[in-house]
Amino acid sequence: MKKKIIIGLLMVSALSFGATNNNLENMKNMYKSNQKMSYTTQMINNLTEGQKIELAKLRKEKKKLIIKKV
C-alpha cells in the first residue's frame, strides 16, 4: 500500500513539474507574439491612406482564398 502511495505522489509531482515547464514556454510565445503585433501595428500606422486601402483589399482577397480552401 505504501508503494502505491509513493508511486502516486511521484506521478503527481512529475506531472506538475511538466505543466510548469509548458506554462513557461506558453508565456514566452505570448511575449514574442505581442512584440510582433506591436511592430506590425506601428508599420500600419506609418502607411499612407492609399497603402492602407490597398492593404485592406489584399486582406479581403486573402480571407476569400482561405474560406474557399476550407
The first five atom37 places (N, CA, C, CB, O) and aatype in JSON, in Angstrom:
{
  "aatype": [12, 11, 11, 11, 9, 9, 9, 7, 10, 10, 12, 19, 15, 0, 10, 15, 13, 7, 0, 16, 2, 2, 2, 10, 6, 2, 12, 11, 2, 12, 18, 11, 15, 2, 5, 11, 12, 15, 18, 16, 16, 5, 12, 9, 2, 2, 10, 16, 6, 7, 5, 11, 9, 6, 10, 0, 11, 10, 1, 11, 6, 11, 11, 11, 10, 9, 9, 11, 11, 19],
  "atom_mask": [
    [1, 1, 1, 1, 1],
    [1, 1, 1, 1, 1],
    [1, 1, 1, 1, 1],
    [1, 1, 1, 1, 1],
    [1, 1, 1, 1, 1],
    [1, 1, 1, 1, 1],
    [1, 1, 1, 1, 1],
    [1, 1, 1, 0, 1],
    [1, 1, 1, 1, 1],
    [1, 1, 1, 1, 1],
    [1, 1, 1, 1, 1],
    [1, 1, 1, 1, 1],
    [1, 1, 1, 1, 1],
    [1, 1, 1, 1, 1],
    [1, 1, 1, 1, 1],
    [1, 1, 1, 1, 1],
    [1, 1, 1, 1, 1],
    [1, 1, 1, 0, 1],
    [1, 1, 1, 1, 1],
    [1, 1, 1, 1, 1],
    [1, 1, 1, 1, 1],
    [1, 1, 1, 1, 1],
    [1, 1, 1, 1, 1],
    [1, 1, 1, 1, 1],
    [1, 1, 1, 1, 1],
    [1, 1, 1, 1, 1],
    [1, 1, 1, 1, 1],
    [1, 1, 1, 1, 1],
    [1, 1, 1, 1, 1],
    [1, 1, 1, 1, 1],
    [1, 1, 1, 1, 1],
    [1, 1, 1, 1, 1],
    [1, 1, 1, 1, 1],
    [1, 1, 1, 1, 1],
    [1, 1, 1, 1, 1],
    [1, 1, 1, 1, 1],
    [1, 1, 1, 1, 1],
    [1, 1, 1, 1, 1],
    [1, 1, 1, 1, 1],
    [1, 1, 1, 1, 1],
    [1, 1, 1, 1, 1],
    [1, 1, 1, 1, 1],
    [1, 1, 1, 1, 1],
    [1, 1, 1, 1, 1],
    [1, 1, 1, 1, 1],
    [1, 1, 1, 1, 1],
    [1, 1, 1, 1, 1],
    [1, 1, 1, 1, 1],
    [1, 1, 1, 1, 1],
    [1, 1, 1, 0, 1],
    [1, 1, 1, 1, 1],
    [1, 1, 1, 1, 1],
    [1, 1, 1, 1, 1],
    [1, 1, 1, 1, 1],
    [1, 1, 1, 1, 1],
    [1, 1, 1, 1, 1],
    [1, 1, 1, 1, 1],
    [1, 1, 1, 1, 1],
    [1, 1, 1, 1, 1],
    [1, 1, 1, 1, 1],
    [1, 1, 1, 1, 1],
    [1, 1, 1, 1, 1],
    [1, 1, 1, 1, 1],
    [1, 1, 1, 1, 1],
    [1, 1, 1, 1, 1],
    [1, 1, 1, 1, 1],
    [1, 1, 1, 1, 1],
    [1, 1, 1, 1, 1],
    [1, 1, 1, 1, 1],
    [1, 1, 1, 1, 1]
  ],
  "atom_positions": [
    [[0.83, -1.19, 0.0], [0.0, 0.0, 0.0], [0.87, 1.26, 0.0], [-0.94, 0.0, 1.22], [0.58, 2.23, -0.7]],
    [[1.95, 1.23, 0.78], [2.85, 2.39, 0.85], [3.5, 2.64, -0.51], [3.93, 2.17, 1.93], [3.7, 3.79, -0.9]],
    [[3.82, 1.55, -1.23], [4.45, 1.71, -2.54], [3.51, 2.42, -3.51], [4.86, 0.34, -3.1], [3.95, 3.26, -4.29]],
    [[2.24, 2.07, -3.46], [1.27, 2.7, -4.35], [1.13, 4.19, -4.05], [-0.1, 2.01, -4.22], [1.01, 5.0, -4.97]],
    [[1.16, 4.54, -2.79], [1.05, 5.95, -2.4], [2.28, 6.72, -2.88], [0.9, 6.09, -0.86], [2.15, 7.82, -3.41]],
    [[3.45, 6.14, -2.69], [4.69, 6.79, -3.11], [4.72, 6.95, -4.62], [5.92, 6.0, -2.63], [5.09, 8.01, -5.13]],
    [[4.34, 5.91, -5.35], [4.32, 5.99, -6.81], [3.32, 7.04, -7.27], [3.98, 4.61, -7.42], [3.6, 7.8, -8.2]],
    [[2.16, 7.1, -6.63], [1.15, 8.11, -6.97], [1.67, 9.51, -6.74], [0.0, 0.0, 0.0], [1.45, 10.4, -7.56]],
    [[2.35, 9.73, -5.62], [2.89, 11.06, -5.33], [3.99, 11.44, -6.32], [3.44, 11.11, -3.9], [4.08, 12.59, -6.73]],
    [[4.8, 10.48, -6.71], [5.83, 10.74, -7.71], [5.22, 11.13, -9.05], [6.74, 9.52, -7.87], [5.72, 12.02, -9.74]],
    [[4.14, 10.45, -9.42], [3.48, 10.78, -10.68], [2.88, 12.18, -10.65], [2.39, 9.75, -10.97], [2.98, 12.93, -11.62]],
    [[2.26, 12.53, -9.54], [1.67, 13.87, -9.4], [2.76, 14.94, -9.47], [0.89, 13.98, -8.08], [2.58, 15.97, -10.12]],
    [[3.87, 14.71, -8.79], [4.94, 15.71, -8.8], [5.55, 15.83, -10.2], [6.03, 15.34, -7.78], [5.88, 16.93, -10.63]],
    [[5.7, 14.7, -10.91], [6.26, 14.75, -12.26], [5.32, 15.5, -13.19], [6.52, 13.33, -12.79], [5.77, 16.3, -14.02]],
    [[4.02, 15.26, -13.07], [3.06, 15.95, -13.93], [3.02, 17.44, -13.63], [1.68, 15.34, -13.75], [2.91, 18.26, -14.55]],
    [[3.1, 17.8, -12.38], [3.06, 19.23, -12.04], [4.32, 19.93, -12.52], [2.89, 19.42, -10.52], [4.25, 21.08, -12.94]],
    [[5.46, 19.27, -12.49], [6.69, 19.86, -13.0], [6.59, 20.07, -14.5], [7.91, 18.96, -12.66], [6.99, 21.11, -15.02]],
    [[6.05, 19.09, -15.2], [5.88, 19.21, -16.64], [4.93, 20.33, -17.02], [0.0, 0.0, 0.0], [5.17, 21.04, -17.99]],
    [[3.87, 20.5, -16.27], [2.92, 21.56, -16.55], [3.55, 22.93, -16.35], [1.68, 21.42, -15.65], [3.26, 23.86, -17.1]],
    [[4.4, 23.08, -15.36], [5.07, 24.35, -15.12], [5.98, 24.69, -16.28], [5.88, 24.31, -13.82], [6.0, 25.84, -16.74]],
    [[6.73, 23.72, -16.77], [7.63, 23.96, -17.88], [6.85, 24.36, -19.12], [8.49, 22.73, -18.15], [7.26, 25.28, -19.83]],
    [[5.76, 23.69, -19.39], [4.93, 24.02, -20.55], [4.36, 25.42, -20.41], [3.8, 22.99, -20.71], [4.27, 26.15, -21.4]],
    [[3.97, 25.81, -19.22], [3.42, 27.14, -18.99], [4.46, 28.22, -19.28], [2.92, 27.27, -17.54], [4.13, 29.26, -19.83]],
    [[5.71, 27.98, -18.91], [6.77, 28.94, -19.2], [6.95, 29.12, -20.7], [8.08, 28.5, -18.55], [7.14, 30.24, -21.17]],
    [[6.89, 28.03, -21.45], [7.0, 28.11, -22.9], [5.85, 28.91, -23.49], [7.05, 26.71, -23.52], [6.05, 29.72, -24.4]],
    [[4.64, 28.69, -22.98], [3.49, 29.45, -23.47], [3.65, 30.93, -23.19], [2.2, 28.93, -22.82], [3.29, 31.76, -24.02]],
    [[4.17, 31.27, -22.02], [4.38, 32.68, -21.68], [5.4, 33.31, -22.61], [4.84, 32.82, -20.22], [5.21, 34.45, -23.04]],
    [[6.48, 32.59, -22.94], [7.49, 33.12, -23.85], [6.89, 33.34, -25.24], [8.69, 32.17, -23.93], [7.15, 34.37, -25.87]],
    [[6.09, 32.38, -25.7], [5.48, 32.5, -27.02], [4.51, 33.67, -27.08], [4.77, 31.21, -27.4], [4.44, 34.37, -28.09]],
    [[3.75, 33.89, -26.0], [2.82, 35.01, -25.97], [3.57, 36.33, -26.02], [1.95, 34.94, -24.71], [3.13, 37.27, -26.69]],
    [[4.7, 36.43, -25.32], [5.5, 37.65, -25.31], [6.02, 37.95, -26.71], [6.67, 37.54, -24.32], [5.96, 39.09, -27.17]],
    [[6.53, 36.92, -27.4], [7.03, 37.1, -28.76], [5.91, 37.53, -29.69], [7.68, 35.81, -29.27], [6.1, 38.4, -30.54]],
    [[4.75, 36.93, -29.53], [3.6, 37.26, -30.37], [3.18, 38.71, -30.16], [2.42, 36.32, -30.08], [2.87, 39.41, -31.12]],
    [[3.17, 39.17, -28.91], [2.8, 40.56, -28.62], [3.8, 41.53, -29.23], [2.71, 40.79, -27.11], [3.41, 42.59, -29.7]],
    [[5.08, 41.18, -29.22], [6.09, 42.04, -29.82], [5.86, 42.17, -31.31], [7.49, 41.51, -29.54], [5.97, 43.26, -31.87]],
    [[5.54, 41.05, -31.98], [5.29, 41.08, -33.42], [4.07, 41.92, -33.74], [5.11, 39.67, -33.97], [4.08, 42.68, -34.7]],
    [[3.01, 41.79, -32.92], [1.79, 42.56, -33.18], [2.03, 44.05, -33.02], [0.68, 42.12, -32.24], [1.53, 44.84, -33.82]],
    [[2.79, 44.45, -32.01], [3.02, 45.88, -31.81], [3.88, 46.44, -32.95], [3.7, 46.14, -30.46], [3.68, 47.57, -33.37]],
    [[4.83, 45.63, -33.45], [5.66, 46.07, -34.57], [4.8, 46.23, -35.82], [6.8, 45.07, -34.83], [4.95, 47.2, -36.57]],
    [[3.9, 45.27, -36.06], [3.01, 45.33, -37.21], [2.09, 46.54, -37.12], [2.19, 44.05, -37.33], [1.85, 47.21, -38.12]],
    [[1.58, 46.81, -35.94], [0.7, 47.97, -35.74], [1.44, 49.26, -36.04], [0.15, 48.0, -34.31], [0.89, 50.16, -36.67]],
    [[2.69, 49.36, -35.61], [3.49, 50.54, -35.9], [3.71, 50.71, -37.39], [4.83, 50.47, -35.17], [3.67, 51.83, -37.91]],
    [[3.95, 49.59, -38.08], [4.15, 49.66, -39.53], [2.89, 50.15, -40.23], [4.56, 48.28, -40.08], [2.96, 50.99, -41.13]],
    [[1.73, 49.64, -39.81], [0.47, 50.03, -40.43], [0.18, 51.5, -40.18], [-0.69, 49.16, -39.9], [-0.34, 52.19, -41.06]],
    [[0.5, 52.0, -39.0], [0.26, 53.4, -38.69], [1.1, 54.33, -39.55], [0.54, 53.66, -37.22], [0.72, 55.49, -39.77]],
    [[2.23, 53.84, -40.05], [3.11, 54.68, -40.87], [2.75, 54.65, -42.35], [4.52, 54.25, -40.69], [3.41, 55.32, -43.15]],
    [[1.72, 53.89, -42.75], [1.32, 53.81, -44.15], [0.48, 55.02, -44.54], [0.55, 52.52, -44.42], [-0.17, 55.65, -43.71]],
    [[0.53, 55.32, -45.84], [-0.35, 56.38, -46.35], [-1.76, 55.81, -46.49], [0.17, 56.92, -47.73], [-1.96, 54.61, -46.36]],
    [[-2.73, 56.69, -46.75], [-4.11, 56.24, -46.89], [-4.26, 55.27, -48.07], [-5.04, 57.45, -47.09], [-4.98, 54.28, -47.96]],
    [[-3.6, 55.56, -49.17], [-3.67, 54.67, -50.33], [-3.11, 53.29, -50.02], [0.0, 0.0, 0.0], [-3.65, 52.27, -50.46]],
    [[-2.02, 53.26, -49.28], [-1.41, 51.98, -48.9], [-2.32, 51.2, -47.95], [-0.04, 52.21, -48.24], [-2.42, 49.98, -48.03]],
    [[-3.0, 51.94, -47.05], [-3.92, 51.27, -46.13], [-5.1, 50.66, -46.89], [-4.43, 52.27, -45.07], [-5.54, 49.56, -46.57]],
    [[-5.61, 51.38, -47.89], [-6.71, 50.85, -48.7], [-6.27, 49.6, -49.46], [-7.23, 51.93, -49.69], [-6.99, 48.61, -49.5]],
    [[-5.08, 49.66, -50.05], [-4.54, 48.51, -50.77], [-4.34, 47.31, -49.84], [-3.2, 48.87, -51.45], [-4.62, 46.17, -50.22]],
    [[-3.87, 47.57, -48.65], [-3.68, 46.51, -47.66], [-5.03, 45.88, -47.29], [-2.98, 47.06, -46.39], [-5.12, 44.66, -47.14]],
    [[-6.06, 46.7, -47.13], [-7.39, 46.18, -46.81], [-7.9, 45.29, -47.95], [-8.37, 47.35, -46.55], [-8.51, 44.25, -47.69]],
    [[-7.67, 45.7, -49.2], [-8.08, 44.89, -50.34], [-7.36, 43.53, -50.33], [-7.79, 45.63, -51.67], [-7.98, 42.49, -50.54]],
    [[-6.07, 43.57, -50.09], [-5.29, 42.33, -50.06], [-5.77, 41.4, -48.95], [-3.8, 42.65, -49.87], [-5.83, 40.18, -49.14]],
    [[-6.11, 41.97, -47.81], [-6.6, 41.14, -46.7], [-7.93, 40.49, -47.04], [-6.74, 41.98, -45.42], [-8.17, 39.33, -46.71]],
    [[-8.82, 41.25, -47.72], [-10.11, 40.68, -48.12], [-9.91, 39.54, -49.11], [-11.0, 41.76, -48.74], [-10.57, 38.5, -49.01]],
    [[-9.0, 39.73, -50.07], [-8.71, 38.67, -51.05], [-8.15, 37.43, -50.36], [-7.73, 39.18, -52.12], [-8.53, 36.3, -50.68]],
    [[-7.27, 37.66, -49.43], [-6.67, 36.53, -48.71], [-7.73, 35.78, -47.91], [-5.54, 37.02, -47.77], [-7.74, 34.55, -47.86]],
    [[-8.64, 36.53, -47.28], [-9.71, 35.92, -46.5], [-10.61, 35.07, -47.39], [-10.54, 36.99, -45.78], [-11.01, 33.97, -47.0]],
    [[-10.93, 35.57, -48.59], [-11.75, 34.81, -49.53], [-11.06, 33.53, -49.94], [-12.08, 35.65, -50.75], [-11.69, 32.48, -50.04]],
    [[-9.74, 33.6, -50.19], [-8.99, 32.4, -50.59], [-8.97, 31.37, -49.47], [-7.56, 32.77, -50.98], [-9.1, 30.17, -49.72]],
    [[-8.82, 31.83, -48.26], [-8.79, 30.92, -47.11], [-10.14, 30.23, -46.96], [-8.42, 31.68, -45.81], [-10.21, 29.03, -46.7]],
    [[-11.22, 31.01, -47.12], [-12.57, 30.43, -46.98], [-12.8, 29.4, -48.07], [-13.66, 31.54, -47.05], [-13.42, 28.36, -47.81]],
    [[-12.33, 29.66, -49.3], [-12.5, 28.7, -50.4], [-11.74, 27.4, -50.12], [-12.03, 29.32, -51.73], [-12.21, 26.33, -50.48]],
    [[-10.57, 27.5, -49.5], [-9.78, 26.3, -49.21], [-10.4, 25.44, -48.15], [-8.39, 26.68, -48.79], [-10.25, 24.22, -48.16]],
    [[-11.12, 26.07, -47.23], [-11.75, 25.32, -46.14], [-13.01, 24.73, -46.64], [-12.03, 26.2, -44.93], [-13.71, 24.05, -45.89]]
  ]
}
